[in-house]
């Protein structure tokens, strides 16, 4: 069984390696029941908001920017710090904690989160996570979807008398819209993770991923003001949607990233542009005498050599 994607909150948004024992060994469905409630009267209220790494999704950043009325660059500078996503070379951001190791959006222990209605996805999912597993590695294969519960020792919410189904909890926390807005991005991150570190992304690809993930204004400008639309074939109906709708723009950006990073058919190159590129490759082959297979083999050899060097012990 291979894990395709998982999304929950522990001491970090991605990955379970830091605290796996806190995941209860039970598969839950939408109709399964849990006993849990968090409110200011619980003795541990806001304890989970300290000494934690909360990685922000593109939708988290968009919603927080709107809530705080801040430009992307200002928001990233004031409230985030750089990180890498889920054991990949994808650049991302996490909430920058205070000097006391607390989330900057926690007003006080009694008042709680000052941006609660727009809180990040990780905060909404806790303590219920969702996972998808599938046999083999084929993307087309249907996945088994189920839910799990993270029960940390300090959390007293499980001692409350409120009982919910998983479905009711998710609806109450506004998780469904987060699933929709996060899914495409998470799939890109998990797909990249499956490649391991054998091959690294170019700096240009990293910059493209970071821009699409953090700054919708810059992303929209890239699509409409650069050579993008002269290269890629995009339906006018889609262009009309993404011109003013940030949510649609984010969903479209995931297709762009998948196409650029993994060569999917989500966004297609215009036939005339593709033809010109093929001709250029053929011309280069004629001049160098190197076939595409030979070039690929040479690139792979170079990657393996770089990987071998990277694993060599470094001298002090």
Secondary structure by P-SEA (a helix, b strand, c coil): cccccccccccccccccccccccccccccccbbbbbcccccccccccccccbbbbbcaaaaaaaaaaacccaaaaaaccbbbbbcccccccccccccccccccccccccccccccccccccccccccbbbbbbbcccccccccccbbbbbbccccccccccccccaaaaaaaaaaaaaaaacaaaaaaaaaaaaacccccccaaaaaaaaaaaccaaaaaaaaccccccccbbbbaaaaaaacccaaaaaaaaaaaaaaaacccccccccaaaaaaaaaaaaaaaaaacccaaaaaaaaaaaaaaaaaaaaccccc
